[in-house]
Amino acid sequence: RELGVAHTTDYLVVALKGFLSLGILPDFNHVVNAIPVDFLVESIVHISLQADSFSRVYFHIGNLNPAPMLQLYAWLRSFGYEADLVDYEESRQAALRVPSDNPLFALAPMLGTLARAGRSLDLDAYLAIDPKVEFENLLSAIGDSGITCPPLDEMYVHSTLRYLVDTGYLPPPTAVAATGPR
């Protein structure tokens, strides 16, 4: 968890790289519910070793403390990245026009459908859900095991960004400046 390791083919990471290359961020205030892989694995292993787990229908594994996308943008800025916040449709159209060597090119099919996406990730809709109810089976199963998920906060995001820069996946913040849609 301290290393900030991130999967570089994850939609959010790929989109971040592509939009930063354009110098823009979409005004898309959906919720981001990210968890470290070790929390996921520890939870799955712990749950799978409990006999009563097999009688439960589902286990939603997520972060009890997600963050709005616009908050993540603030943490990108505090890390040193500069990008212009632009209207979602404008950023979507810019992304759909990128050349094939831009990471956003691979996301074109998804970007084409996001304009029609439902409210499931909409911040207001997400905030109406009680996370203790949403993750009730998970919380019951991991109980007092000591397995915890760190909140999605500035430290978590900065450690992930540091990893992505250190591995060369993202350029250092000084190499990225706001330029507006191209």
C-alpha angles and dihedrals in degrees: 000000000000093000096062092220111180133187106247094209093057111121094237094049093046091047091049092053092047097046092045088054087057092046092237140103122202118244090238110142100189122138121267114210106185128167133185114255092235090060089051094049095043090050095048093047093046093047093046091056093057115089094209091056091079092064093060120091099218146353115212105204112198146119118289086206108049122163137226115253091242089058089053088053089055089053090049088055093047087053088055106262118133121202134149118249106230135181111283095239091048091051091046091053091047089051092050090056098053121120119254093261093063114094089231090066091075090052095055095106091053094043089053091058100038091080087065096041119131127243096269094109096030108124095230092049092046093049089055089065117086104228091207088061094041092052097031096123092046094049091047093049098048092038111146095352092116091241108139137169118223115233118259095253141141094279092051092048094045092051089051092048090048089054092048091050095043091052091049095244092118126033116244113269093253089063093057121071131170110264104156126234118331 
